[in-house]
C-alpha cells in the first residue's frame, strides 16, 4: 500500500510541477524569408464587358475567367455569366461575369496573428496561351478583365501591353504581368 501511495504522491507532484510550467506547444517559428503573412478574404465582383470584337459563349467566358482567377491565387471560385449565348455568339456583345471568391490579402502589424498562411509574391503573366484557355484573339477580353478584376483587388500591374486595335496577328502580342500573393501550394517551385 505504501508503494502505491508513494507512486500516487510522486505522480501528483509531477503533475503540479508541470502545470506551473508554461505550456509546451509548438515553437513559434519565424516566417520563411520572402513570404508575407496573409489571410483569405471573400470578394464579389461583377465584370461588365462591353463591345467585345469577337463573340464568346457562356462557357468560353467561364473557362477564361476561371483560369485567370486561379492563376492569380483565387480559391473557392463561383462564376456566373450573363447576357452571353450558349451557342452562336455574336461579336460586339456586352456580357457580364459575376465572380465570388476567396483571395489572399497581405497582413501587417498586429494583424499578422490572423494569418491563414505565408504567401509568396509572384509575377504572373497573362498572354495568349498563358493560361492555356487564352487565345491570340482575346486581347480586348483580357484588357477588360484586367480593368474589372485587378484594380478592385489592388493587384499591382508590372507590365501591360494591349495592342487590341492592331491588325490581325499583332493583337495576339498582348500581355499583362501582375504581382500576385500566392499561397504555398500555388506558388511556383524553383
One Martini backbone bead per residue (centre of mass of N, CA, C, O) as a GRO file, in nm:
protein
  190
    1UNK     BB    1   0.058   0.064  -0.020
    2UNK     BB    2   0.298   0.255   0.004
    3UNK     BB    3   0.379   0.241  -0.300
    4UNK     BB    4   0.116   0.360  -0.411
    5UNK     BB    5   0.127   0.628  -0.251
    6UNK     BB    6   0.403   0.723  -0.358
    7UNK     BB    7   0.322   0.721  -0.661
    8UNK     BB    8   0.087   0.922  -0.632
    9UNK     BB    9   0.256   1.159  -0.518
   10UNK     BB   10   0.454   1.178  -0.751
   11UNK     BB   11   0.242   1.232  -0.970
   12UNK     BB   12   0.119   1.487  -0.841
   13UNK     BB   13   0.384   1.652  -0.837
   14UNK     BB   14   0.436   1.642  -1.141
   15UNK     BB   15   0.172   1.782  -1.223
   16UNK     BB   16   0.216   2.046  -1.065
   17UNK     BB   17   0.475   2.129  -1.208
   18UNK     BB   18   0.367   2.121  -1.504
   19UNK     BB   19   0.138   2.335  -1.454
   20UNK     BB   20   0.351   2.576  -1.386
   21UNK     BB   21   0.436   2.555  -1.663
   22UNK     BB   22   0.467   2.629  -1.964
   23UNK     BB   23   0.335   2.561  -2.242
   24UNK     BB   24   0.403   2.293  -2.474
   25UNK     BB   25   0.423   2.398  -2.775
   26UNK     BB   26   0.469   2.516  -3.054
   27UNK     BB   27   0.703   2.674  -3.202
   28UNK     BB   28   0.782   2.981  -3.286
   29UNK     BB   29   0.815   3.076  -3.615
   30UNK     BB   30   0.955   3.215  -3.860
   31UNK     BB   31   0.915   3.343  -4.145
   32UNK     BB   32   0.987   3.288  -4.440
   33UNK     BB   33   1.167   3.402  -4.668
   34UNK     BB   34   0.963   3.592  -4.886
   35UNK     BB   35   0.715   3.621  -4.701
   36UNK     BB   36   0.353   3.668  -4.630
   37UNK     BB   37   0.114   3.745  -4.438
   38UNK     BB   38  -0.215   3.582  -4.480
   39UNK     BB   39  -0.558   3.611  -4.593
   40UNK     BB   40  -0.882   3.520  -4.648
   41UNK     BB   41  -1.096   3.693  -4.876
   42UNK     BB   42  -1.408   3.798  -4.960
   43UNK     BB   43  -1.541   3.829  -5.298
   44UNK     BB   44  -1.737   4.054  -5.518
   45UNK     BB   45  -1.764   4.060  -5.880
   46UNK     BB   46  -1.860   4.273  -6.155
   47UNK     BB   47  -1.808   4.215  -6.501
   48UNK     BB   48  -1.829   4.454  -6.759
   49UNK     BB   49  -1.862   4.392  -7.086
   50UNK     BB   50  -1.766   4.570  -7.398
   51UNK     BB   51  -1.759   4.545  -7.725
   52UNK     BB   52  -1.670   4.278  -7.836
   53UNK     BB   53  -1.509   4.170  -8.131
   54UNK     BB   54  -1.597   3.891  -8.022
   55UNK     BB   55  -1.742   3.597  -7.962
   56UNK     BB   56  -1.900   3.444  -7.663
   57UNK     BB   57  -1.954   3.202  -7.470
   58UNK     BB   58  -2.024   3.111  -7.161
   59UNK     BB   59  -1.793   2.901  -7.150
   60UNK     BB   60  -1.563   3.076  -7.244
   61UNK     BB   61  -1.577   3.271  -7.005
   62UNK     BB   62  -1.557   3.076  -6.771
   63UNK     BB   63  -1.271   2.959  -6.838
   64UNK     BB   64  -1.111   3.223  -6.846
   65UNK     BB   65  -1.176   3.322  -6.561
   66UNK     BB   66  -1.079   3.077  -6.405
   67UNK     BB   67  -0.781   3.077  -6.497
   68UNK     BB   68  -0.711   3.363  -6.400
   69UNK     BB   69  -0.791   3.336  -6.101
   70UNK     BB   70  -0.601   3.098  -6.035
   71UNK     BB   71  -0.333   3.240  -6.123
   72UNK     BB   72  -0.384   3.473  -5.878
   73UNK     BB   73  -0.508   3.286  -5.613
   74UNK     BB   74  -0.783   3.187  -5.618
   75UNK     BB   75  -1.071   3.067  -5.434
   76UNK     BB   76  -1.375   2.954  -5.424
   77UNK     BB   77  -1.507   2.962  -5.713
   78UNK     BB   78  -1.768   3.166  -5.857
   79UNK     BB   79  -1.954   3.155  -6.176
   80UNK     BB   80  -2.140   3.403  -6.359
   81UNK     BB   81  -2.329   3.439  -6.658
   82UNK     BB   82  -2.426   3.713  -6.879
   83UNK     BB   83  -2.530   3.792  -7.190
   84UNK     BB   84  -2.491   3.504  -7.324
   85UNK     BB   85  -2.418   3.242  -7.536
   86UNK     BB   86  -2.430   2.900  -7.595
   87UNK     BB   87  -2.464   2.974  -7.902
   88UNK     BB   88  -2.380   3.175  -8.140
   89UNK     BB   89  -2.201   3.418  -8.105
   90UNK     BB   90  -2.178   3.768  -8.087
   91UNK     BB   91  -2.043   4.034  -8.178
   92UNK     BB   92  -2.043   4.309  -7.973
   93UNK     BB   93  -2.077   4.226  -7.692
   94UNK     BB   94  -2.223   4.255  -7.329
   95UNK     BB   95  -2.122   4.087  -7.096
   96UNK     BB   96  -2.141   3.922  -6.773
   97UNK     BB   97  -1.932   3.867  -6.472
   98UNK     BB   98  -1.964   3.676  -6.180
   99UNK     BB   99  -1.765   3.693  -5.877
  100UNK     BB  100  -1.687   3.446  -5.625
  101UNK     BB  101  -1.424   3.475  -5.369
  102UNK     BB  102  -1.104   3.394  -5.262
  103UNK     BB  103  -0.839   3.621  -5.138
  104UNK     BB  104  -0.533   3.726  -5.091
  105UNK     BB  105  -0.423   3.907  -4.790
  106UNK     BB  106  -0.222   4.119  -4.656
  107UNK     BB  107  -0.043   4.142  -4.347
  108UNK     BB  108  -0.003   4.370  -4.067
  109UNK     BB  109   0.117   4.387  -3.778
  110UNK     BB  110  -0.116   4.269  -3.555
  111UNK     BB  111  -0.262   4.097  -3.794
  112UNK     BB  112  -0.067   3.845  -3.827
  113UNK     BB  113  -0.226   3.654  -3.625
  114UNK     BB  114  -0.452   3.596  -3.873
  115UNK     BB  115  -0.304   3.407  -4.038
  116UNK     BB  116  -0.336   3.141  -4.283
  117UNK     BB  117  -0.063   3.224  -4.437
  118UNK     BB  118   0.236   3.207  -4.638
  119UNK     BB  119   0.313   3.418  -4.888
  120UNK     BB  120   0.401   3.464  -5.240
  121UNK     BB  121   0.540   3.687  -5.443
  122UNK     BB  122   0.425   3.675  -5.789
  123UNK     BB  123   0.471   3.652  -6.120
  124UNK     BB  124   0.197   3.704  -6.353
  125UNK     BB  125   0.136   3.595  -6.684
  126UNK     BB  126  -0.080   3.724  -6.938
  127UNK     BB  127  -0.149   3.535  -7.238
  128UNK     BB  128  -0.129   3.372  -7.504
  129UNK     BB  129  -0.145   3.051  -7.343
  130UNK     BB  130  -0.153   3.231  -7.051
  131UNK     BB  131  -0.342   3.057  -7.010
  132UNK     BB  132  -0.462   2.816  -7.226
  133UNK     BB  133  -0.749   2.964  -7.284
  134UNK     BB  134  -0.588   3.180  -7.412
  135UNK     BB  135  -0.601   3.378  -7.700
  136UNK     BB  136  -0.508   3.590  -7.955
  137UNK     BB  137  -0.830   3.708  -7.959
  138UNK     BB  138  -0.829   3.824  -7.629
  139UNK     BB  139  -0.743   4.118  -7.580
  140UNK     BB  140  -1.006   4.272  -7.492
  141UNK     BB  141  -1.085   4.080  -7.269
  142UNK     BB  142  -0.829   4.105  -7.089
  143UNK     BB  143  -0.842   4.408  -7.054
  144UNK     BB  144  -1.124   4.404  -6.907
  145UNK     BB  145  -1.053   4.210  -6.684
  146UNK     BB  146  -0.829   4.375  -6.554
  147UNK     BB  147  -1.006   4.623  -6.484
  148UNK     BB  148  -1.231   4.446  -6.319
  149UNK     BB  149  -1.014   4.303  -6.110
  150UNK     BB  150  -0.737   4.433  -6.021
  151UNK     BB  151  -0.823   4.705  -5.903
  152UNK     BB  152  -1.023   4.606  -5.675
  153UNK     BB  153  -0.777   4.419  -5.547
  154UNK     BB  154  -0.484   4.560  -5.573
  155UNK     BB  155  -0.331   4.466  -5.820
  156UNK     BB  156  -0.016   4.471  -5.945
  157UNK     BB  157   0.118   4.620  -6.232
  158UNK     BB  158   0.417   4.563  -6.452
  159UNK     BB  159   0.257   4.483  -6.723
  160UNK     BB  160   0.111   4.650  -7.029
  161UNK     BB  161  -0.014   4.498  -7.342
  162UNK     BB  162  -0.267   4.641  -7.580
  163UNK     BB  163  -0.300   4.577  -7.933
  164UNK     BB  164  -0.618   4.559  -8.021
  165UNK     BB  165  -0.613   4.756  -8.291
  166UNK     BB  166  -0.450   4.578  -8.436
  167UNK     BB  167  -0.374   4.380  -8.660
  168UNK     BB  168  -0.387   4.085  -8.742
  169UNK     BB  169  -0.154   3.915  -8.514
  170UNK     BB  170  -0.070   4.161  -8.321
  171UNK     BB  171  -0.287   4.124  -8.093
  172UNK     BB  172  -0.144   3.854  -7.977
  173UNK     BB  173   0.078   4.045  -7.807
  174UNK     BB  174  -0.050   4.039  -7.551
  175UNK     BB  175   0.007   4.163  -7.203
  176UNK     BB  176   0.009   4.075  -6.847
  177UNK     BB  177   0.164   4.173  -6.537
  178UNK     BB  178   0.149   4.045  -6.203
  179UNK     BB  179   0.127   4.072  -5.849
  180UNK     BB  180   0.096   3.776  -5.659
  181UNK     BB  181  -0.047   3.628  -5.369
  182UNK     BB  182   0.063   3.311  -5.295
  183UNK     BB  183   0.014   3.017  -5.195
  184UNK     BB  184   0.212   2.749  -5.153
  185UNK     BB  185   0.065   2.557  -5.369
  186UNK     BB  186   0.076   2.798  -5.604
  187UNK     BB  187   0.362   2.828  -5.600
  188UNK     BB  188   0.638   2.825  -5.758
  189UNK     BB  189   0.900   2.615  -5.832
  190UNK     BB  190   1.269   2.614  -5.818
   0.00000   0.00000   0.00000
